[in-house]
């Protein structure tokens, strides 16, 4: 009991100090040019040892599927094979053929911190282009859901990006990827626009005031991963593209979150195939 009281008192002292200094602990003690002691390569090494997995590279192009709908679709259709060498402790990596190209996909990595954890490990295992397609809620209506937003920048209303980049309002997409895609995704089954999103860690704190702020910034949609992934991409010089699949209006009315046939998997595959056709041969 005494130890518990000591820990609580120490924690309260730290909180009080942070409040008095008006500085969030999120922004304290950062050295953005220092390498991390804990490395994804080392975690994968220990994962291979403990899980008895082969040291095998992942596909050069991988997808993040936070909702898991695409993973369920390709697995249920018998199109996917579990990657024998993926030694992440938290996820499974599936591979499947997409128009003659082997693609990897990890499902259900929701939120910036989880997405970046997986992204770091995928890059360490051989991924050269990472595409995240995540569900998003409409902020500024530009089309009738469902539709896609190629995210060119994301509002940093989450924590992960602040561990990779100094404080700032936006996390920007790799400019070369956005420039290369310009005008190439017009003839798909669902509308595709380019625009900004709001990345939040707290979906159930999307208050009227926060939404109004996002509207003033002309943000198209709200999601949970892009700012962290883009900050990671900038800091680590990785090729990452984030796409928001706008499927809802935050359940403010009935019949929301409808993605279409196969929970939107066909539309996502069409989009991803078009992106890969354009970006898959782009030099790093």
Steps between C-alpha positions, in 0.01 A plus 500: 500500500783738587659441161170568326458829685857604410441434131178698504665793677792496256267491203293786638817704551599447139154594379502813714843601371387454141185704564696777670741521209210484256688241296355164405723199577435407137732781393765459770829313476498463122816487286378451146840433348590224748455136394273282709648246741209266431514396133244319283776281355585373847139432590455299180820308573370397842159426352654263248692326776206461737234429239736279296440685177715512190704810419301585188440841345148635472362620164641831380146644498282459808163630615359600834132415534388642837139380468606150396238477223755449223683230697175315566408524132823361355529232769138385467536494120801270528725759338735561794784308662641578842860619475722238664775741600297785654609507864302794636358406839175687446384439144478255211624585152313357203622501141292483186531557127368829363524517123819295498661686792555341842356731764506468878219617729468540877154545645357673806799725582276783620639834614823686428716327762402148389524587131849647539616207713403267215636736232842508666513121511380459142773737378761312703380178335522629142189708424583792269154645440230502767140592421249552779127502419297594804135578568427866560215726602389789285589852617462709183274322254657481155317192373237250608652222716660265440788668320880523538731782605867482409636676808752772417537616863355411838428713805719374786237454771662180630816407686713282275602768251650708782756226566624518139478870412520826695168668587302625203145509369525258207670177401557510126483211254816423301471760226634271227219251556224761495645667190530167317138407575359831383229435243551123486205381714206657318337202332434272797169369626496741795596868501857580605603845620821639647474687826589534865377305801490535876678217684364446850589260779155539655211432262244545774628851567401633159313789657310775316783744579768262366296433187448873443877553532562229240242656269677837524818324387308358200565147615312235303481214750608369841700180547750350746831415329623740231682763708705237681580312181601814310718624785669160511546511121662844515730416790604159369490586128244237414245482220156505662166594349187539710150481355180577687196293407222740596214274602305686766374821655596388853178303543301818552219337299394148410632288211857619552835321451384333177802415284335318214546149364726271709530776761677715245777248431449505122523879490811499719669240281421702187647811659809323633567337164486841330733653761749215465492527121610862537730487802633145496792585271577842646863516619549545874 
